[in-house]
Amino acid sequence: MSRIPSLSSPFLLGFDEVERALDRVVKGSDGYPPYNVERVATPGQPERLRIILAVAGFQREQLDVTLEEKELVIRGRQAEEPGRIFLHRGIAARQFQRTFVLADGMQVLGAELRNGLLSVDLARPEPERVIRRIDIATDE
């Protein structure tokens, strides 16, 4: 079965890059670590969003939050501790990468690790409305 592009409408021009970014994000999501995205109300401030990832067992040095072009990339790397003998291993030391595609103008305000939860705050400033008249040329 062929895939019908979701942004293939003739009224949506120039969104090819957005569709490729969405494809990359979907392919890279395995569900770990679980996360929430919430809207944070701050009166008189631009809209804020908060991404919260459950990263229990990770230290600050094992986490990396980067902004790569329009993508917020959060990585976690845990190393195996040699010499430990497990009778049962239910908590895996595993790596992860979670990617969020950000809209134009989104700003990453900062990140905080508290009680096994990594919070990343974002702001979406109010876009300025620009109206520009386009002159119409004639053959005359």
C-alpha positions in Angstrom: 0.0 0.0 0.0 1.4 3.4 -0.9 1.7 6.1 1.6 -0.3 9.3 1.0 1.7 12.3 2.2 -0.3 14.1 4.9 0.9 17.5 3.8 0.2 17.0 0.1 -2.6 19.5 -0.2 -2.1 22.0 -3.1 -2.8 24.7 -0.5 0.1 23.7 1.7 3.2 24.8 -0.3 6.8 24.4 0.9 6.0 22.0 3.8 8.1 19.1 2.5 10.8 19.6 5.2 8.1 19.5 7.9 6.9 16.2 6.7 10.4 14.8 6.6 11.0 16.0 10.2 7.7 14.3 11.3 8.8 11.1 9.7 12.1 11.2 11.6 10.4 11.8 14.9 7.9 9.0 14.4 10.6 6.5 13.4 12.7 7.4 16.5 10.0 7.0 19.2 10.0 3.7 21.0 8.0 4.9 24.1 11.0 5.2 26.4 11.3 7.2 28.5 7.7 8.1 29.1 6.9 11.8 28.9 4.2 14.5 29.3 3.8 17.8 27.5 1.8 20.4 29.4 0.8 24.0 28.9 2.0 26.2 31.7 -0.2 29.3 32.3 1.7 32.4 33.2 -0.4 35.5 33.2 1.0 38.3 31.0 3.6 36.1 29.5 3.9 34.3 26.1 2.5 30.8 26.0 4.8 28.3 27.8 5.1 24.6 27.4 6.8 22.1 29.6 8.1 18.7 28.5 8.6 16.3 31.5 10.5 13.0 31.0 10.6 10.2 33.6 14.4 9.6 33.8 14.6 7.8 37.2 18.1 6.4 37.7 19.8 9.0 35.5 22.3 11.5 37.0 22.6 15.0 35.5 25.9 14.1 33.9 24.2 11.2 32.0 21.6 13.5 30.4 22.1 15.8 27.4 19.6 18.4 26.1 20.5 20.0 22.8 18.8 22.2 20.3 19.7 21.0 16.8 18.2 23.4 14.2 14.5 23.1 14.9 14.7 19.9 16.9 15.0 19.6 20.7 17.0 16.4 21.3 17.2 14.8 24.7 19.6 11.9 25.2 20.4 9.7 28.2 23.4 7.4 28.6 23.9 5.1 31.5 27.0 2.9 31.7 27.0 -0.5 33.2 28.7 -0.6 36.6 31.2 -3.5 36.6 31.3 -5.7 39.6 27.6 -5.6 40.4 25.8 -9.0 40.6 22.1 -8.9 40.0 19.8 -11.7 41.3 17.0 -10.0 39.3 17.4 -7.2 36.8 14.2 -5.3 36.2 15.7 -1.9 35.8 17.7 -1.7 32.7 20.6 0.6 32.2 19.7 1.8 28.8 20.3 4.7 26.5 17.6 6.8 24.9 17.1 9.6 22.5 13.8 11.6 22.4 13.3 14.2 19.7 10.8 17.0 19.6 10.3 19.1 16.5 9.8 22.8 17.4 7.8 25.3 15.5 9.5 28.5 14.2 10.0 31.0 17.0 9.9 28.4 19.8 12.5 29.2 22.5 14.0 26.7 24.9 14.1 28.5 28.3 15.9 25.8 30.3 16.0 22.3 31.8 15.8 21.0 35.4 16.2 17.5 36.9 14.3 16.9 40.1 13.1 13.7 41.7 13.8 11.6 38.6 11.9 13.9 36.3 13.6 16.0 33.7 11.6 19.2 32.9 12.4 21.3 29.8 10.6 24.7 29.5 9.7 26.2 26.2 8.1 29.5 25.3 6.1 30.3 22.2 6.2 34.1 21.7 3.1 35.7 20.1 3.9 35.9 16.4 3.7 39.4 14.9 1.1 39.8 12.3 2.5 41.1 9.1 0.4 42.1 6.1 2.2 43.0 2.9 0.5 44.1 -0.2 1.8 42.5 -3.4 1.7 44.7 -6.5 0.1 43.1 -9.6 2.0 43.7 -12.8 0.2 44.2 -16.1 1.3 43.9 -19.7 0.6 47.6 -20.4 
